[in-house]
Amino acid sequence: MIFGNRLRRSASAPRPTPGLRAALALLGAAALGAAALPAVPDAAATPPPPGRPATAAEQRVDAHLDAIRHDPRALRAFMRALPKGGDLHNHLTGAASTELLVRLAAQDGLCIDRTDTALPPPCRAGTRPAADTRTDPAFRQRLIRAWSMQDLPPGASGHDHFFAAFDKFDEVTERHTGELLADVTGTAAAHHQSYLETMITPAAPAARRLAAGIGYDADLSRMHRALLVGGKLDRVVRDARQETDRATAVFRRTAHCDTRAPAPGCRVILRFISQSIRSEAPEQVFTQLALGMRLAERDRRFVAVNLVAPEDGKTALRDYRLHMRMLDYLHGVYPRAHITLHAGELTPGLVKPADLRFHIREAVHTGHAERIGHGVDLAHEDGAEELLRTMAHHGIALESPLTSNAQILGVSGDNHPFQRYRRAGVPVTLATDDPGISRTDISHEYQRAATTYHLSYPELKDLARTSLEEAFLPGPGLRDRAAGSPATGLKARLQERLEAAFARFERHVAHSRH
């Protein structure tokens, strides 16, 4: 199965106490489906709105942050311990550690050709067993460089190297969805995140066969009816759910979730975003979107759809407005399915000027995007200020993976619109994108934001809070619930736990300073 082509650690925990063991068991069950979390007795009150005066505890932590800003080791420890809520922009196959992929390639007896691409056995002339990485450090390091952004040579295209990596390790990731889930949730837990939305391509072979069978029809309604005739699309939905069941079982077994010592990743609440590859034929894009939206309305593990692959690709550029019209139509059919879109992952020189003028706006106005990923070319959009007002008014959030934007597009610092979105009142959250390939993690993203834009501790808290407020989770958030009512929905319960984690973090920092 193909669960996550972007073209687009879990170690056992110490044995918990009986009371904690019961809570962990509940959390492990919640990771892929349960609707509630155990009670958190020391949860803080409803989070205050952004821009409010800092509390005394926040001022103390902020003073500590200022004191360690130029101490890399202390700053890294601070950012790692900081509670961070969720990651809303994460591609599963690009998120897993490169070392894990190399190890799995060796385990499966795969072969590596001269382009560093993994191939199924037997190893023929011009290929080499991936198992050689166990005894040949130079070969192992070569593969890590080819499959990630590590040691990218000066002058090399980060954009091209990044996107080329997915095809090189695709043979590995297709085989090991469950193990990848265990890896990325373990990393999320280690960096004090409680929630993850990760992008996958469910039932891709079955969806591709269905799309080829119906072909393209400019009448989107008629094309959708062709998908439904005879229950064809529902059979693919069933395939996708069964794939997810199998991957979940492997994840839980790998992470020991159903044992007395579950790995920390079992506590992470996990949801899937169905991705459609924008570089493929129109009927394939439409079929995968329809599948993803139908899944989102029928299986709570799936929450939304997205379009992935290089936005500057020839087909992606040619069909951009067509894809938005597809989403416009399907939104009317599946109104409860969420939509988040890569848009504006472009820079001058990568595409012609005309292609920089409308992608974010079309995603918002035609594609019904509730969140935008990247949004880097904002300054080149027609009516950028009106677009920002629209996003702020309707709460359309920006998912901002700062390291990814720097590596792939060469955009960072003052050239990045991160602060412009924030000043306009657009909800902004930090994200990892493809941390395995980028050789980064969510703590690094917070550290990068704090140092680049000199963010205060309360501002970092607001970014973390936004990650849960904008999550595609059921129930009202803490700010939306009726006064005095309990936090019964999953979103509110996760927010409640985040507030409790902030309170513990602030107490810990205050204690450590004395």
Secondary structure, DSSP 8 states (H G I E B T S, - for coil): -----------------HHHHHHHHHHHHHTTT-S-----TT--SS---TT----HHHHHHHHHHHHHTT-HHHHHHHHHHS--EEE-SBBHHHHS-HHHHHHHHHHTT-EE-TTS-EE-SS--TT-EEGGGGGT-HHHHHHHHHHTSSTT--TTS-HHHHHHHHHHHHHHHHTT-HHHHHHHHHHHHHHTTEEEEEEEE-TTHHHHHHHHHHH---S-HHHHHHHHHGGGHHHHHHHHHHHHHHHHHHHHHHHTTTTSSS--GGGGSEEEEEEEEETTS-HHHHHHHHHHHHHHHHH-TTEEEEEEES-TTSHHHHHTHHHHHHHHHHHHHH-TTSEEEEEE----BTTB-GGGGSSHHHHHHHTS--SEEEE-TTGGGSTTHHHHHHHHHHHT-EEEE-HHHIIIII---GGGSTHHHHHHTT--EEE--BSHHHHT--HHHHHHHHHHHHT--HHHHHHHHHHHHHTS--SS--TTTS-TT----SHHHHHHHHHHHHHHHHHHHHHHHT-
